[in-house]
Amino acid sequence: MVHHSDLQKMDVLNQIKKRTILLGGNRKLRIYGQLNCASGKRMKADNRVFFKNEQEAIHLGYRPCGHCMREAYGKWKNGTL
């Protein structure tokens, strides 16, 4: 997990381009989702974190976003994730 506040804008863009960052999350709400999610784009940069994959986010106790990851969210909600 990488905190957005620890990176410069160009570092974030380069890591997204290199695909070392695939998901974003909200540190306070402990939710992760796709980088193009409208809900994720509205969050404060201080709360934003990045993950290299879904397993990392789940391992750290984050849940899927109900907007951009509906299928994974449904599994999480039903306790099958």
mmCIF file of the N, C-alpha and C atoms, coordinates in Angstrom:
data_MODEL
# 
_entry.id   MODEL 
# 
loop_
_atom_site.group_PDB 
_atom_site.id 
_atom_site.type_symbol 
_atom_site.label_atom_id 
_atom_site.label_alt_id 
_atom_site.label_comp_id 
_atom_site.label_asym_id 
_atom_site.label_entity_id 
_atom_site.label_seq_id 
_atom_site.pdbx_PDB_ins_code 
_atom_site.Cartn_x 
_atom_site.Cartn_y 
_atom_site.Cartn_z 
_atom_site.occupancy 
_atom_site.B_iso_or_equiv 
_atom_site.pdbx_formal_charge 
_atom_site.auth_seq_id 
_atom_site.auth_comp_id 
_atom_site.auth_asym_id 
_atom_site.auth_atom_id 
_atom_site.pdbx_PDB_model_num 
ATOM 1   N N  . MET A 1 1  ? 0.849   -1.174  0.000   1.00 0.00 ? 1  MET A N  1 
ATOM 2   C CA . MET A 1 1  ? 0.000   0.000   0.000   1.00 0.00 ? 1  MET A CA 1 
ATOM 3   C C  . MET A 1 1  ? 0.890   1.231   0.000   1.00 0.00 ? 1  MET A C  1 
ATOM 4   N N  . VAL A 1 2  ? 0.513   2.191   -0.814  1.00 0.00 ? 2  VAL A N  1 
ATOM 5   C CA . VAL A 1 2  ? 1.244   3.446   -0.919  1.00 0.00 ? 2  VAL A CA 1 
ATOM 6   C C  . VAL A 1 2  ? 0.271   4.585   -0.653  1.00 0.00 ? 2  VAL A C  1 
ATOM 7   N N  . HIS A 1 3  ? 0.649   5.519   0.199   1.00 0.00 ? 3  HIS A N  1 
ATOM 8   C CA . HIS A 1 3  ? -0.180  6.692   0.483   1.00 0.00 ? 3  HIS A CA 1 
ATOM 9   C C  . HIS A 1 3  ? 0.029   7.737   -0.610  1.00 0.00 ? 3  HIS A C  1 
ATOM 10  N N  . HIS A 1 4  ? -1.041  8.311   -1.071  1.00 0.00 ? 4  HIS A N  1 
ATOM 11  C CA . HIS A 1 4  ? -0.972  9.325   -2.122  1.00 0.00 ? 4  HIS A CA 1 
ATOM 12  C C  . HIS A 1 4  ? -0.104  10.503  -1.685  1.00 0.00 ? 4  HIS A C  1 
ATOM 13  N N  . SER A 1 5  ? -0.178  10.865  -0.424  1.00 0.00 ? 5  SER A N  1 
ATOM 14  C CA . SER A 1 5  ? 0.590   12.010  0.072   1.00 0.00 ? 5  SER A CA 1 
ATOM 15  C C  . SER A 1 5  ? 2.096   11.757  0.041   1.00 0.00 ? 5  SER A C  1 
ATOM 16  N N  . ASP A 1 6  ? 2.508   10.493  -0.081  1.00 0.00 ? 6  ASP A N  1 
ATOM 17  C CA . ASP A 1 6  ? 3.932   10.163  -0.145  1.00 0.00 ? 6  ASP A CA 1 
ATOM 18  C C  . ASP A 1 6  ? 4.500   10.267  -1.556  1.00 0.00 ? 6  ASP A C  1 
ATOM 19  N N  . LEU A 1 7  ? 3.645   10.510  -2.548  1.00 0.00 ? 7  LEU A N  1 
ATOM 20  C CA . LEU A 1 7  ? 4.070   10.532  -3.946  1.00 0.00 ? 7  LEU A CA 1 
ATOM 21  C C  . LEU A 1 7  ? 3.808   11.881  -4.591  1.00 0.00 ? 7  LEU A C  1 
ATOM 22  N N  . GLN A 1 8  ? 4.635   12.216  -5.549  1.00 0.00 ? 8  GLN A N  1 
ATOM 23  C CA . GLN A 1 8  ? 4.395   13.379  -6.392  1.00 0.00 ? 8  GLN A CA 1 
ATOM 24  C C  . GLN A 1 8  ? 3.426   12.970  -7.501  1.00 0.00 ? 8  GLN A C  1 
ATOM 25  N N  . LYS A 1 9  ? 2.777   13.944  -8.117  1.00 0.00 ? 9  LYS A N  1 
ATOM 26  C CA . LYS A 1 9  ? 1.795   13.643  -9.161  1.00 0.00 ? 9  LYS A CA 1 
ATOM 27  C C  . LYS A 1 9  ? 2.405   12.808  -10.292 1.00 0.00 ? 9  LYS A C  1 
ATOM 28  N N  . MET A 1 10 ? 3.611   13.140  -10.705 1.00 0.00 ? 10 MET A N  1 
ATOM 29  C CA . MET A 1 10 ? 4.260   12.397  -11.797 1.00 0.00 ? 10 MET A CA 1 
ATOM 30  C C  . MET A 1 10 ? 4.586   10.964  -11.372 1.00 0.00 ? 10 MET A C  1 
ATOM 31  N N  . ASP A 1 11 ? 4.944   10.767  -10.095 1.00 0.00 ? 11 ASP A N  1 
ATOM 32  C CA . ASP A 1 11 ? 5.206   9.409   -9.599  1.00 0.00 ? 11 ASP A CA 1 
ATOM 33  C C  . ASP A 1 11 ? 3.944   8.558   -9.677  1.00 0.00 ? 11 ASP A C  1 
ATOM 34  N N  . VAL A 1 12 ? 2.812   9.135   -9.299  1.00 0.00 ? 12 VAL A N  1 
ATOM 35  C CA . VAL A 1 12 ? 1.535   8.418   -9.359  1.00 0.00 ? 12 VAL A CA 1 
ATOM 36  C C  . VAL A 1 12 ? 1.235   8.032   -10.801 1.00 0.00 ? 12 VAL A C  1 
ATOM 37  N N  . LEU A 1 13 ? 1.351   9.000   -11.712 1.00 0.00 ? 13 LEU A N  1 
ATOM 38  C CA . LEU A 1 13 ? 1.049   8.735   -13.118 1.00 0.00 ? 13 LEU A CA 1 
ATOM 39  C C  . LEU A 1 13 ? 1.982   7.682   -13.705 1.00 0.00 ? 13 LEU A C  1 
ATOM 40  N N  . ASN A 1 14 ? 3.268   7.741   -13.354 1.00 0.00 ? 14 ASN A N  1 
ATOM 41  C CA . ASN A 1 14 ? 4.229   6.752   -13.858 1.00 0.00 ? 14 ASN A CA 1 
ATOM 42  C C  . ASN A 1 14 ? 3.919   5.356   -13.328 1.00 0.00 ? 14 ASN A C  1 
ATOM 43  N N  . GLN A 1 15 ? 3.545   5.251   -12.057 1.00 0.00 ? 15 GLN A N  1 
ATOM 44  C CA . GLN A 1 15 ? 3.237   3.936   -11.496 1.00 0.00 ? 15 GLN A CA 1 
ATOM 45  C C  . GLN A 1 15 ? 1.947   3.367   -12.077 1.00 0.00 ? 15 GLN A C  1 
ATOM 46  N N  . ILE A 1 16 ? 0.999   4.226   -12.387 1.00 0.00 ? 16 ILE A N  1 
ATOM 47  C CA . ILE A 1 16 ? -0.229  3.766   -13.046 1.00 0.00 ? 16 ILE A CA 1 
ATOM 48  C C  . ILE A 1 16 ? 0.110   3.279   -14.455 1.00 0.00 ? 16 ILE A C  1 
ATOM 49  N N  . LYS A 1 17 ? 0.929   4.021   -15.151 1.00 0.00 ? 17 LYS A N  1 
ATOM 50  C CA . LYS A 1 17 ? 1.333   3.646   -16.510 1.00 0.00 ? 17 LYS A CA 1 
ATOM 51  C C  . LYS A 1 17 ? 2.088   2.319   -16.516 1.00 0.00 ? 17 LYS A C  1 
ATOM 52  N N  . LYS A 1 18 ? 2.957   2.113   -15.523 1.00 0.00 ? 18 LYS A N  1 
ATOM 53  C CA . LYS A 1 18 ? 3.739   0.873   -15.419 1.00 0.00 ? 18 LYS A CA 1 
ATOM 54  C C  . LYS A 1 18 ? 2.914   -0.281  -14.845 1.00 0.00 ? 18 LYS A C  1 
ATOM 55  N N  . ARG A 1 19 ? 1.680   0.041   -14.388 1.00 0.00 ? 19 ARG A N  1 
ATOM 56  C CA . ARG A 1 19 ? 0.752   -0.930  -13.812 1.00 0.00 ? 19 ARG A CA 1 
ATOM 57  C C  . ARG A 1 19 ? 1.251   -1.500  -12.480 1.00 0.00 ? 19 ARG A C  1 
ATOM 58  N N  . THR A 1 20 ? 2.038   -0.710  -11.740 1.00 0.00 ? 20 THR A N  1 
ATOM 59  C CA . THR A 1 20 ? 2.398   -1.093  -10.377 1.00 0.00 ? 20 THR A CA 1 
ATOM 60  C C  . THR A 1 20 ? 1.341   -0.616  -9.388  1.00 0.00 ? 20 THR A C  1 
ATOM 61  N N  . ILE A 1 21 ? 0.484   0.301   -9.852  1.00 0.00 ? 21 ILE A N  1 
ATOM 62  C CA . ILE A 1 21 ? -0.696  0.730   -9.104  1.00 0.00 ? 21 ILE A CA 1 
ATOM 63  C C  . ILE A 1 21 ? -1.902  0.361   -9.954  1.00 0.00 ? 21 ILE A C  1 
ATOM 64  N N  . LEU A 1 22 ? -2.782  -0.474  -9.398  1.00 0.00 ? 22 LEU A N  1 
ATOM 65  C CA . LEU A 1 22 ? -3.976  -0.892  -10.142 1.00 0.00 ? 22 LEU A CA 1 
ATOM 66  C C  . LEU A 1 22 ? -5.271  -0.459  -9.486  1.00 0.00 ? 22 LEU A C  1 
ATOM 67  N N  . LEU A 1 23 ? -5.247  -0.236  -8.169  1.00 0.00 ? 23 LEU A N  1 
ATOM 68  C CA . LEU A 1 23 ? -6.453  0.108   -7.434  1.00 0.00 ? 23 LEU A CA 1 
ATOM 69  C C  . LEU A 1 23 ? -6.179  1.273   -6.495  1.00 0.00 ? 23 LEU A C  1 
ATOM 70  N N  . GLY A 1 24 ? -7.221  2.018   -6.191  1.00 0.00 ? 24 GLY A N  1 
ATOM 71  C CA . GLY A 1 24 ? -7.128  3.092   -5.216  1.00 0.00 ? 24 GLY A CA 1 
ATOM 72  C C  . GLY A 1 24 ? -8.057  2.797   -4.054  1.00 0.00 ? 24 GLY A C  1 
ATOM 73  N N  . GLY A 1 25 ? -7.782  3.436   -2.935  1.00 0.00 ? 25 GLY A N  1 
ATOM 74  C CA . GLY A 1 25 ? -8.619  3.200   -1.771  1.00 0.00 ? 25 GLY A CA 1 
ATOM 75  C C  . GLY A 1 25 ? -8.715  4.413   -0.878  1.00 0.00 ? 25 GLY A C  1 
ATOM 76  N N  . ASN A 1 26 ? -9.677  4.362   0.026   1.00 0.00 ? 26 ASN A N  1 
ATOM 77  C CA . ASN A 1 26 ? -9.874  5.411   1.016   1.00 0.00 ? 26 ASN A CA 1 
ATOM 78  C C  . ASN A 1 26 ? -9.378  4.880   2.359   1.00 0.00 ? 26 ASN A C  1 
ATOM 79  N N  . ARG A 1 27 ? -8.323  5.494   2.858   1.00 0.00 ? 27 ARG A N  1 
ATOM 80  C CA . ARG A 1 27 ? -7.674  5.049   4.086   1.00 0.00 ? 27 ARG A CA 1 
ATOM 81  C C  . ARG A 1 27 ? -8.616  5.085   5.291   1.00 0.00 ? 27 ARG A C  1 
ATOM 82  N N  . LYS A 1 28 ? -9.436  6.114   5.394   1.00 0.00 ? 28 LYS A N  1 
ATOM 83  C CA . LYS A 1 28 ? -10.318 6.250   6.561   1.00 0.00 ? 28 LYS A CA 1 
ATOM 84  C C  . LYS A 1 28 ? -11.519 5.319   6.486   1.00 0.00 ? 28 LYS A C  1 
ATOM 85  N N  . LEU A 1 29 ? -12.100 5.163   5.295   1.00 0.00 ? 29 LEU A N  1 
ATOM 86  C CA . LEU A 1 29 ? -13.285 4.310   5.144   1.00 0.00 ? 29 LEU A CA 1 
ATOM 87  C C  . LEU A 1 29 ? -12.925 2.845   4.888   1.00 0.00 ? 29 LEU A C  1 
ATOM 88  N N  . ARG A 1 30 ? -11.658 2.588   4.551   1.00 0.00 ? 30 ARG A N  1 
ATOM 89  C CA . ARG A 1 30 ? -11.149 1.236   4.269   1.00 0.00 ? 30 ARG A CA 1 
ATOM 90  C C  . ARG A 1 30 ? -11.921 0.584   3.125   1.00 0.00 ? 30 ARG A C  1 
ATOM 91  N N  . ILE A 1 31 ? -12.061 1.350   2.023   1.00 0.00 ? 31 ILE A N  1 
ATOM 92  C CA . ILE A 1 31 ? -12.725 0.892   0.807   1.00 0.00 ? 31 ILE A CA 1 
ATOM 93  C C  . ILE A 1 31 ? -11.717 0.985   -0.329  1.00 0.00 ? 31 ILE A C  1 
ATOM 94  N N  . TYR A 1 32 ? -11.708 -0.013  -1.224  1.00 0.00 ? 32 TYR A N  1 
ATOM 95  C CA . TYR A 1 32 ? -10.850 0.051   -2.405  1.00 0.00 ? 32 TYR A CA 1 
ATOM 96  C C  . TYR A 1 32 ? -11.700 -0.086  -3.660  1.00 0.00 ? 32 TYR A C  1 
ATOM 97  N N  . GLY A 1 33 ? -11.189 0.459   -4.764  1.00 0.00 ? 33 GLY A N  1 
ATOM 98  C CA . GLY A 1 33 ? -11.915 0.380   -6.026  1.00 0.00 ? 33 GLY A CA 1 
ATOM 99  C C  . GLY A 1 33 ? -11.015 0.709   -7.199  1.00 0.00 ? 33 GLY A C  1 
ATOM 100 N N  . GLN A 1 34 ? -11.625 0.771   -8.364  1.00 0.00 ? 34 GLN A N  1 
ATOM 101 C CA . GLN A 1 34 ? -10.899 1.060   -9.594  1.00 0.00 ? 34 GLN A CA 1 
ATOM 102 C C  . GLN A 1 34 ? -10.469 2.511   -9.615  1.00 0.00 ? 34 GLN A C  1 
ATOM 103 N N  . LEU A 1 35 ? -9.392  2.786   -10.325 1.00 0.00 ? 35 LEU A N  1 
ATOM 104 C CA . LEU A 1 35 ? -8.844  4.138   -10.364 1.00 0.00 ? 35 LEU A CA 1 
ATOM 105 C C  . LEU A 1 35 ? -9.766  5.129   -11.068 1.00 0.00 ? 35 LEU A C  1 
ATOM 106 N N  . ASN A 1 36 ? -10.643 4.648   -11.941 1.00 0.00 ? 36 ASN A N  1 
ATOM 107 C CA . ASN A 1 36 ? -11.532 5.552   -12.668 1.00 0.00 ? 36 ASN A CA 1 
ATOM 108 C C  . ASN A 1 36 ? -12.901 5.715   -12.002 1.00 0.00 ? 36 ASN A C  1 
ATOM 109 N N  . CYS A 1 37 ? -13.063 5.241   -10.795 1.00 0.00 ? 37 CYS A N  1 
ATOM 110 C CA . CYS A 1 37 ? -14.334 5.320   -10.073 1.00 0.00 ? 37 CYS A CA 1 
ATOM 111 C C  . CYS A 1 37 ? -14.631 6.778   -9.693  1.00 0.00 ? 37 CYS A C  1 
ATOM 112 N N  . ALA A 1 38 ? -15.856 7.202   -9.979  1.00 0.00 ? 38 ALA A N  1 
ATOM 113 C CA . ALA A 1 38 ? -16.258 8.578   -9.664  1.00 0.00 ? 38 ALA A CA 1 
ATOM 114 C C  . ALA A 1 38 ? -16.201 8.841   -8.159  1.00 0.00 ? 38 ALA A C  1 
ATOM 115 N N  . SER A 1 39 ? -16.566 7.864   -7.355  1.00 0.00 ? 39 SER A N  1 
ATOM 116 C CA . SER A 1 39 ? -16.512 8.040   -5.895  1.00 0.00 ? 39 SER A CA 1 
ATOM 117 C C  . SER A 1 39 ? -15.072 8.213   -5.426  1.00 0.00 ? 39 SER A C  1 
ATOM 118 N N  . GLY A 1 40 ? -14.184 7.444   -5.982  1.00 0.00 ? 40 GLY A N  1 
ATOM 119 C CA . GLY A 1 40 ? -12.779 7.526   -5.604  1.00 0.00 ? 40 GLY A CA 1 
ATOM 120 C C  . GLY A 1 40 ? -12.132 8.828   -6.018  1.00 0.00 ? 40 GLY A C  1 
ATOM 121 N N  . LYS A 1 41 ? -12.551 9.358   -7.146  1.00 0.00 ? 41 LYS A N  1 
ATOM 122 C CA . LYS A 1 41 ? -11.979 10.613  -7.631  1.00 0.00 ? 41 LYS A CA 1 
ATOM 123 C C  . LYS A 1 41 ? -12.367 11.801  -6.748  1.00 0.00 ? 41 LYS A C  1 
ATOM 124 N N  . ARG A 1 42 ? -13.468 11.676  -6.005  1.00 0.00 ? 42 ARG A N  1 
ATOM 125 C CA . ARG A 1 42 ? -13.922 12.778  -5.148  1.00 0.00 ? 42 ARG A CA 1 
ATOM 126 C C  . ARG A 1 42 ? -13.230 12.813  -3.786  1.00 0.00 ? 42 ARG A C  1 
ATOM 127 N N  . MET A 1 43 ? -12.550 11.754  -3.397  1.00 0.00 ? 43 MET A N  1 
ATOM 128 C CA . MET A 1 43 ? -11.972 11.725  -2.056  1.00 0.00 ? 43 MET A CA 1 
ATOM 129 C C  . MET A 1 43 ? -10.762 12.647  -1.939  1.00 0.00 ? 43 MET A C  1 
ATOM 130 N N  . LYS A 1 44 ? -10.485 13.065  -0.733  1.00 0.00 ? 44 LYS A N  1 
ATOM 131 C CA . LYS A 1 44 ? -9.327  13.906  -0.464  1.00 0.00 ? 44 LYS A CA 1 
ATOM 132 C C  . LYS A 1 44 ? -8.051  13.114  -0.696  1.00 0.00 ? 44 LYS A C  1 
ATOM 133 N N  . ALA A 1 45 ? -7.042  13.762  -1.238  1.00 0.00 ? 45 ALA A N  1 
ATOM 134 C CA . ALA A 1 45 ? -5.762  13.096  -1.506  1.00 0.00 ? 45 ALA A CA 1 
ATOM 135 C C  . ALA A 1 45 ? -5.134  12.568  -0.212  1.00 0.00 ? 45 ALA A C  1 
ATOM 136 N N  . ASP A 1 46 ? -5.365  13.241  0.912   1.00 0.00 ? 46 ASP A N  1 
ATOM 137 C CA . ASP A 1 46 ? -4.797  12.789  2.189   1.00 0.00 ? 46 ASP A CA 1 
ATOM 138 C C  . ASP A 1 46 ? -5.357  11.431  2.606   1.00 0.00 ? 46 ASP A C  1 
ATOM 139 N N  . ASN A 1 47 ? -6.560  11.094  2.155   1.00 0.00 ? 47 ASN A N  1 
ATOM 140 C CA . ASN A 1 47 ? -7.186  9.820   2.502   1.00 0.00 ? 47 ASN A CA 1 
ATOM 141 C C  . ASN A 1 47 ? -6.919  8.730   1.471   1.00 0.00 ? 47 ASN A C  1 
ATOM 142 N N  . ARG A 1 48 ? -6.351  9.082   0.328   1.00 0.00 ? 48 ARG A N  1 
ATOM 143 C CA . ARG A 1 48 ? -6.179  8.148   -0.783  1.00 0.00 ? 48 ARG A CA 1 
ATOM 144 C C  . ARG A 1 48 ? -4.933  7.286   -0.623  1.00 0.00 ? 48 ARG A C  1 
ATOM 145 N N  . VAL A 1 49 ? -5.113  6.006   -0.864  1.00 0.00 ? 49 VAL A N  1 
ATOM 146 C CA . VAL A 1 49 ? -4.004  5.052   -0.887  1.00 0.00 ? 49 VAL A CA 1 
ATOM 147 C C  . VAL A 1 49 ? -4.097  4.254   -2.188  1.00 0.00 ? 49 VAL A C  1 
ATOM 148 N N  . PHE A 1 50 ? -3.000  3.619   -2.563  1.00 0.00 ? 50 PHE A N  1 
ATOM 149 C CA . PHE A 1 50 ? -2.965  2.828   -3.787  1.00 0.00 ? 50 PHE A CA 1 
ATOM 150 C C  . PHE A 1 50 ? -2.520  1.406   -3.471  1.00 0.00 ? 50 PHE A C  1 
ATOM 151 N N  . PHE A 1 51 ? -3.035  0.458   -4.259  1.00 0.00 ? 51 PHE A N  1 
ATOM 152 C CA . PHE A 1 51 ? -2.705  -0.956  -4.094  1.00 0.00 ? 51 PHE A CA 1 
ATOM 153 C C  . PHE A 1 51 ? -2.215  -1.528  -5.413  1.00 0.00 ? 51 PHE A C  1 
ATOM 154 N N  . LYS A 1 52 ? -1.337  -2.520  -5.323  1.00 0.00 ? 52 LYS A N  1 
ATOM 155 C CA . LYS A 1 52 ? -0.844  -3.160  -6.543  1.00 0.00 ? 52 LYS A CA 1 
ATOM 156 C C  . LYS A 1 52 ? -1.808  -4.224  -7.044  1.00 0.00 ? 52 LYS A C  1 
ATOM 157 N N  . ASN A 1 53 ? -2.669  -4.744  -6.177  1.00 0.00 ? 53 ASN A N  1 
ATOM 158 C CA . ASN A 1 53 ? -3.666  -5.732  -6.601  1.00 0.00 ? 53 ASN A CA 1 
ATOM 159 C C  . ASN A 1 53 ? -4.772  -5.850  -5.549  1.00 0.00 ? 53 ASN A C  1 
ATOM 160 N N  . GLU A 1 54 ? -5.802  -6.587  -5.897  1.00 0.00 ? 54 GLU A N  1 
ATOM 161 C CA . GLU A 1 54 ? -6.954  -6.741  -5.021  1.00 0.00 ? 54 GLU A CA 1 
ATOM 162 C C  . GLU A 1 54 ? -6.612  -7.531  -3.765  1.00 0.00 ? 54 GLU A C  1 
ATOM 163 N N  . GLN A 1 55 ? -5.744  -8.515  -3.895  1.00 0.00 ? 55 GLN A N  1 
ATOM 164 C CA . GLN A 1 55 ? -5.351  -9.328  -2.744  1.00 0.00 ? 55 GLN A CA 1 
ATOM 165 C C  . GLN A 1 55 ? -4.674  -8.483  -1.667  1.00 0.00 ? 55 GLN A C  1 
ATOM 166 N N  . GLU A 1 56 ? -3.858  -7.536  -2.073  1.00 0.00 ? 56 GLU A N  1 
ATOM 167 C CA . GLU A 1 56 ? -3.199  -6.650  -1.109  1.00 0.00 ? 56 GLU A CA 1 
ATOM 168 C C  . GLU A 1 56 ? -4.237  -5.839  -0.336  1.00 0.00 ? 56 GLU A C  1 
ATOM 169 N N  . ALA A 1 57 ? -5.215  -5.298  -1.042  1.00 0.00 ? 57 ALA A N  1 
ATOM 170 C CA . ALA A 1 57 ? -6.254  -4.490  -0.397  1.00 0.00 ? 57 ALA A CA 1 
ATOM 171 C C  . ALA A 1 57 ? -7.055  -5.332  0.600   1.00 0.00 ? 57 ALA A C  1 
ATOM 172 N N  . ILE A 1 58 ? -7.445  -6.526  0.197   1.00 0.00 ? 58 ILE A N  1 
ATOM 173 C CA . ILE A 1 58 ? -8.219  -7.408  1.072   1.00 0.00 ? 58 ILE A CA 1 
ATOM 174 C C  . ILE A 1 58 ? -7.398  -7.813  2.289   1.00 0.00 ? 58 ILE A C  1 
ATOM 175 N N  . HIS A 1 59 ? -6.135  -8.144  2.057   1.00 0.00 ? 59 HIS A N  1 
ATOM 176 C CA . HIS A 1 59 ? -5.239  -8.548  3.156   1.00 0.00 ? 59 HIS A CA 1 
ATOM 177 C C  . HIS A 1 59 ? -5.097  -7.438  4.203   1.00 0.00 ? 59 HIS A C  1 
ATOM 178 N N  . LEU A 1 60 ? -5.146  -6.196  3.759   1.00 0.00 ? 60 LEU A N  1 
ATOM 179 C CA . LEU A 1 60 ? -5.006  -5.062  4.668   1.00 0.00 ? 60 LEU A CA 1 
ATOM 180 C C  . LEU A 1 60 ? -6.337  -4.628  5.279   1.00 0.00 ? 60 LEU A C  1 
ATOM 181 N N  . GLY A 1 61 ? -7.408  -5.367  5.003   1.00 0.00 ? 61 GLY A N  1 
ATOM 182 C CA . GLY A 1 61 ? -8.687  -5.109  5.647   1.00 0.00 ? 61 GLY A CA 1 
ATOM 183 C C  . GLY A 1 61 ? -9.611  -4.151  4.929   1.00 0.00 ? 61 GLY A C  1 
ATOM 184 N N  . TYR A 1 62 ? -9.374  -3.913  3.654   1.00 0.00 ? 62 TYR A N  1 
ATOM 185 C CA . TYR A 1 62 ? -10.224 -3.029  2.872   1.00 0.00 ? 62 TYR A CA 1 
ATOM 186 C C  . TYR A 1 62 ? -11.338 -3.844  2.206   1.00 0.00 ? 62 TYR A C  1 
ATOM 187 N N  . ARG A 1 63 ? -12.481 -3.198  1.963   1.00 0.00 ? 63 ARG A N  1 
ATOM 188 C CA . ARG A 1 63 ? -13.599 -3.862  1.285   1.00 0.00 ? 63 ARG A CA 1 
ATOM 189 C C  . ARG A 1 63 ? -13.785 -3.243  -0.092  1.00 0.00 ? 63 ARG A C  1 
ATOM 190 N N  . PRO A 1 64 ? -14.414 -3.972  -1.020  1.00 0.00 ? 64 PRO A N  1 
ATOM 191 C CA . PRO A 1 64 ? -14.639 -3.445  -2.373  1.00 0.00 ? 64 PRO A CA 1 
ATOM 192 C C  . PRO A 1 64 ? -15.647 -2.298  -2.395  1.00 0.00 ? 64 PRO A C  1 
ATOM 193 N N  . CYS A 1 65 ? -15.477 -1.416  -3.344  1.00 0.00 ? 65 CYS A N  1 
ATOM 194 C CA . CYS A 1 65 ? -16.396 -0.295  -3.560  1.00 0.00 ? 65 CYS A CA 1 
ATOM 195 C C  . CYS A 1 65 ? -17.712 -0.822  -4.123  1.00 0.00 ? 65 CYS A C  1 
ATOM 196 N N  . GLY A 1 66 ? -18.816 -0.323  -3.609  1.00 0.00 ? 66 GLY A N  1 
ATOM 197 C CA . GLY A 1 66 ? -20.123 -0.741  -4.084  1.00 0.00 ? 66 GLY A CA 1 
ATOM 198 C C  . GLY A 1 66 ? -20.507 -0.126  -5.421  1.00 0.00 ? 66 GLY A C  1 
ATOM 199 N N  . HIS A 1 67 ? -19.779 0.881   -5.881  1.00 0.00 ? 67 HIS A N  1 
ATOM 200 C CA . HIS A 1 67 ? -20.099 1.546   -7.149  1.00 0.00 ? 67 HIS A CA 1 
ATOM 201 C C  . HIS A 1 67 ? -19.359 0.910   -8.319  1.00 0.00 ? 67 HIS A C  1 
ATOM 202 N N  . CYS A 1 68 ? -18.052 0.825   -8.236  1.00 0.00 ? 68 CYS A N  1 
ATOM 203 C CA . CYS A 1 68 ? -17.261 0.371   -9.385  1.00 0.00 ? 68 CYS A CA 1 
ATOM 204 C C  . CYS A 1 68 ? -16.928 -1.117  -9.341  1.00 0.00 ? 68 CYS A C  1 
ATOM 205 N N  . MET A 1 69 ? -17.163 -1.767  -8.215  1.00 0.00 ? 69 MET A N  1 
ATOM 206 C CA . MET A 1 69 ? -16.830 -3.195  -8.080  1.00 0.00 ? 69 MET A CA 1 
ATOM 207 C C  . MET A 1 69 ? -18.037 -3.933  -7.505  1.00 0.00 ? 69 MET A C  1 
ATOM 208 N N  . ARG A 1 70 ? -19.166 -3.800  -8.168  1.00 0.00 ? 70 ARG A N  1 
ATOM 209 C CA . ARG A 1 70 ? -20.433 -4.332  -7.660  1.00 0.00 ? 70 ARG A CA 1 
ATOM 210 C C  . ARG A 1 70 ? -20.386 -5.835  -7.384  1.00 0.00 ? 70 ARG A C  1 
ATOM 211 N N  . GLU A 1 71 ? -19.791 -6.598  -8.280  1.00 0.00 ? 71 GLU A N  1 
ATOM 212 C CA . GLU A 1 71 ? -19.749 -8.054  -8.092  1.00 0.00 ? 71 GLU A CA 1 
ATOM 213 C C  . GLU A 1 71 ? -18.927 -8.424  -6.855  1.00 0.00 ? 71 GLU A C  1 
ATOM 214 N N  . ALA A 1 72 ? -17.740 -7.849  -6.726  1.00 0.00 ? 72 ALA A N  1 
ATOM 215 C CA . ALA A 1 72 ? -16.890 -8.121  -5.563  1.00 0.00 ? 72 ALA A CA 1 
ATOM 216 C C  . ALA A 1 72 ? -17.543 -7.607  -4.284  1.00 0.00 ? 72 ALA A C  1 
ATOM 217 N N  . TYR A 1 73 ? -18.219 -6.461  -4.377  1.00 0.00 ? 73 TYR A N  1 
ATOM 218 C CA . TYR A 1 73 ? -18.921 -5.912  -3.215  1.00 0.00 ? 73 TYR A CA 1 
ATOM 219 C C  . TYR A 1 73 ? -20.033 -6.862  -2.766  1.00 0.00 ? 73 TYR A C  1 
ATOM 220 N N  . GLY A 1 74 ? -20.781 -7.400  -3.721  1.00 0.00 ? 74 GLY A N  1 
ATOM 221 C CA . GLY A 1 74 ? -21.841 -8.349  -3.394  1.00 0.00 ? 74 GLY A CA 1 
ATOM 222 C C  . GLY A 1 74 ? -21.301 -9.580  -2.696  1.00 0.00 ? 74 GLY A C  1 
ATOM 223 N N  . LYS A 1 75 ? -20.164 -10.082 -3.168  1.00 0.00 ? 75 LYS A N  1 
ATOM 224 C CA . LYS A 1 75 ? -19.530 -11.240 -2.525  1.00 0.00 ? 75 LYS A CA 1 
ATOM 225 C C  . LYS A 1 75 ? -19.071 -10.880 -1.117  1.00 0.00 ? 75 LYS A C  1 
ATOM 226 N N  . TRP A 1 76 ? -18.492 -9.691  -0.970  1.00 0.00 ? 76 TRP A N  1 
ATOM 227 C CA . TRP A 1 76 ? -18.030 -9.252  0.349   1.00 0.00 ? 76 TRP A CA 1 
ATOM 228 C C  . TRP A 1 76 ? -19.223 -9.137  1.305   1.00 0.00 ? 76 TRP A C  1 
ATOM 229 N N  . LYS A 1 77 ? -20.307 -8.550  0.819   1.00 0.00 ? 77 LYS A N  1 
ATOM 230 C CA . LYS A 1 77 ? -21.487 -8.326  1.646   1.00 0.00 ? 77 LYS A CA 1 
ATOM 231 C C  . LYS A 1 77 ? -22.113 -9.656  2.085   1.00 0.00 ? 77 LYS A C  1 
ATOM 232 N N  . ASN A 1 78 ? -22.069 -10.648 1.212   1.00 0.00 ? 78 ASN A N  1 
ATOM 233 C CA . ASN A 1 78 ? -22.610 -11.965 1.536   1.00 0.00 ? 78 ASN A CA 1 
ATOM 234 C C  . ASN A 1 78 ? -21.624 -12.847 2.302   1.00 0.00 ? 78 ASN A C  1 
ATOM 235 N N  . GLY A 1 79 ? -20.412 -12.333 2.505   1.00 0.00 ? 79 GLY A N  1 
ATOM 236 C CA . GLY A 1 79 ? -19.404 -13.085 3.257   1.00 0.00 ? 79 GLY A CA 1 
ATOM 237 C C  . GLY A 1 79 ? -18.703 -14.162 2.465   1.00 0.00 ? 79 GLY A C  1 
ATOM 238 N N  . THR A 1 80 ? -18.730 -14.085 1.142   1.00 0.00 ? 80 THR A N  1 
ATOM 239 C CA . THR A 1 80 ? -18.080 -15.101 0.319   1.00 0.00 ? 80 THR A CA 1 
ATOM 240 C C  . THR A 1 80 ? -16.794 -14.609 -0.326  1.00 0.00 ? 80 THR A C  1 
ATOM 241 N N  . LEU A 1 81 ? -16.352 -13.417 -0.009  1.00 0.00 ? 81 LEU A N  1 
ATOM 242 C CA . LEU A 1 81 ? -15.114 -12.872 -0.588  1.00 0.00 ? 81 LEU A CA 1 
ATOM 243 C C  . LEU A 1 81 ? -13.938 -13.257 0.250   1.00 0.00 ? 81 LEU A C  1 
# 
